[in-house]
Every structure is written in structure tokens, then in C-alpha cells.
Amino acid sequence: MKVCRHVAVVFGIGFIATSAVADEWTRFRGSSGNSVSNEAKHPAEWSEDTNVAWKVKIPGRGWSQPVVAGDKVFLTTAVTENEEKPRRFDGGVVLGAKDATKDVYQWKVYCLSLATGKVLWEQTPFEGKPVMPKHRGNTYASETPVTDGERVIAYFGVKGVACYDLSGTPLWSKNLGEYPMRAGWGTGSSPVIVGDAVVIQCDNEQTSFLVGLDKKTGDELWRIARDETSNWSTPYLWKNKLRTELIVAGGKKTRSYDPVTRKVLWEMAGSGRTSVSPVGDDELLYIDSVHAFLGSPGLFAAVRVGASGDISLPDEKTTSGEFVAWSLMYKSYRNSSPLLYGGGLYMVEQISGIVRCFDPKTGKILYQHRLPESMGFTSSPWASNGRVFLLDDSGVTSVIEPGPEFKLISSNRLNDEIFWSSAAISGDQLLLRGQQHLYCIRK
């Protein structure tokens, strides 16, 4: 392993000292896994020369979301000399994978100052030639790291898992194996921390499993074999009014596990594959899957609390059941996870720049609107301070008012070619990652 402490080139528009806040973004889609911040007051308007506190160039390529612990920001990247430029979906991402490269990669973890963007340390836990290919649109660092405030754990699907303390000291690393993915797309499921375990979903074309590693040592605590092929969803801890459930989405079935005993509480058949992470509230859980990532129909459904056993619907004509409040066979391109906020359930299109808002209780569509400046969406939407934010692949964020009618507040553009990473929030600061740079948005 290599460690380096240095100062990065920072394009600053201002300096403001910040302090840690309770509502930190510690994992994919925030500490609660729902992309909602109840404390955030970041700006609703920004551009390359407005409300950008700092902008740092990050070497290599990575679609992982940054995470925050106190005054530190963590993110991952994969660096090689001959990296091909990623391709956006609006340009027609070529189907199929690029062959596994013969180039040497360095898989890196970066730690930056939240206040200034200064690089505090970087680590290189893995180095070598990738065994498995990846799609031209993907990267070798698409999984978001996770932190518990004492350590940061980075999962690089094709290479392994590495853990550091917040000062950059290596604590442990582990190789989980390299497995083929459908169409050579590559990996994307992010780790989550449940109790003392780091939980990783590894669905692939060869040997799918769910594994729990001791977050302090990296030792394997348990492993569950899964009857699944390639998926890219991230596990979700659903804290509802009856109990806490570990929800692991799959194309064949979404399964709920008891987070302590790991017993399957219930399961529901899906449409074939998924990259969408579930989200829920006290009463309902929202799950999604598609038959193929080419605009084919897929099951979008709401599951009631207290479910038990196999709750799969018998056929496509049946849209509800004892534990299924509603379901839709929806034909669309969707890669982003849904957002539940302010009485609406929001879904964005992967290709066409369309946002849909559903009634979360009934599944009735409240509106469908093509955003005027937006292309497709890969980043998941987020909500804070009474607003909904939709970041498209080209760097345009549409800010809308929550509610049953579409109301556009503002459109904000950043110029960094491609934005596939989801946002991170800490207090009055918003972190957005483009193809080459990490931005901090702050007044």
C-alpha cells in the first residue's frame, strides 16, 4: 500500500471554516440511504462562477459518490495512463464491454478537507491489471465508500475492500474475488454498515452472495448465497414502524433479511435485473426492477410493513396483494434510485430527461414532465430544505418544488462533461462530482 500527503490544486472562490454537523453523508445516498437531508441549507442556485467554494481536480475516473465524516471528505478513483473517456447515454453508449485492459491501474482513496478542498492524504490499496472488463460508460471505482466516523471502508468490486482510519493509516484489506458481470458492465453496488458488519452485495454471473465483514478487522462474519445474476443495487436498512429490515434488491427477487439473524423475512419476484436501491418510510417500501436496461417494462411496487414469506404477485394483471399496496409494470429507462419526499415519489429517466412524480400511497402518477435543459439521469435525485434536486448526466441540476404539480425553481449548470455520481451533503455544503472535478457548492 502507498500513502501520500500533499496539497492539491484548488480553484477557490472563497474560504469558510466549517464545523461537523449531525446530518452527515456517510454512505451511498446519505446516512439513512434515502437521499434526504433534514438539516441541509445549501444553495439552490449555482454555476461555475457562483456559489462554488472550491473545485478540485481528481486524477483518474470514478463514479463513486463522496462521503463525509466531520471535516473530511472521502472518495475513490481508479487511475491509469491510458484511460478512455467515459461515454454518456445521450451519445449512445456502445453495447457490450471493452476488453479487459492491459494497462496497470492504481485504485485510490482520497481524503480532502471539507472546508478548503485540500487533499489531506491519499492511499493506493490496490495496483495491477484488471482481470475483468468494464463497459465504456462505467469505471473501476463506481462503488461509494462508507464511514462510521472512525474509519472509512472502500470497496472496489474487481479488486477488493480496504479500510483506513480517518488519518489514512491502513487497518485492513480483503479480496472477495473477481466475477464476470452481465455484458461486462462492471460493478457498482456500494457497501453499507449494519452494526459491526460491513455488508456487501456481490451479484454477478458466476457466484452471487451477500457478505458481512467485521468492520474493525475485515474478517468474514457471515455469507449468504444468492440465487441472482448481475445486479448493481445497494442494500437498504428499512426502519419501519414494526421492525428494522435489511432490504437487498435483486432482479429475480427482492429479499428482506433480519439484520441480526439474517433470516429471510419475505421475498418478492422482480423483472430480471436492477441497479436501483430501495427506499421506504414507516409504512411502505418502494422497489424497482427491469427486464433489460433498454426501456423494457419492469416492476415498480410498494410493499407494506409486516410482510412474511413469498409475497410475489401471481401475474402481471394482479397489481396488489396482502402485503403489496400497489404495483406498476413501467416501461422506461431508469438507473437512478427513486426519491421519497414531501408527499411525492420521484423517478427520473436514464435517457430522456423526464421526471415523474407518483402518489406514494396509491402509485397514481401525479405528473410527468420533460425538463427543459436536461438530458438523461444516472445520478440519484436528492432533497433538502424544502426542495427537490435532479442532477442530469451533463451537469444541469433542475431544482423543483415538491408537490403534486411540477414547479421549476431554477436550473444550475456545471461544466465538467459527465455527472454520473450522486450528490453528498453536509450542512450548508453540497458536493458534486463530475468527470474530472469535485465541486463544493456553498454560499
Secondary structure, DSSP 8 states (H G I E B T S, - for coil): -EEE-----B--S--------SS---STTTTTTSSEESS----S--BTTBSEEEEEE-SSB-----EEETTEEEEEEEE-TT------GGG---SSEE----S-EEEEEEEEETTT--EEEEEEEEEE--SS-EETT--S--S--EE-SSEEEEEETTTEEEEEETTS-EEEEE-------GGG-------EEETTEEEEEE--SS--EEEEEETTT--EEEEEE----------EEEE-SS-EEEEE--SSEEEEE-TTT--EEEEEE-SSB-----EE-SSEEEEE-BS-TTT-EEEEEEEETT--EE---SSTT----SSEEEEEEEES---S--EEETTEEEEE-SSS-EEEEE-TTT--EEEEEE-TT-----S--EEETTEEEEE-TTSEEEEE--SSS--EEEEEE--SS---S--EEETTEEEEE-SSEEEEE--
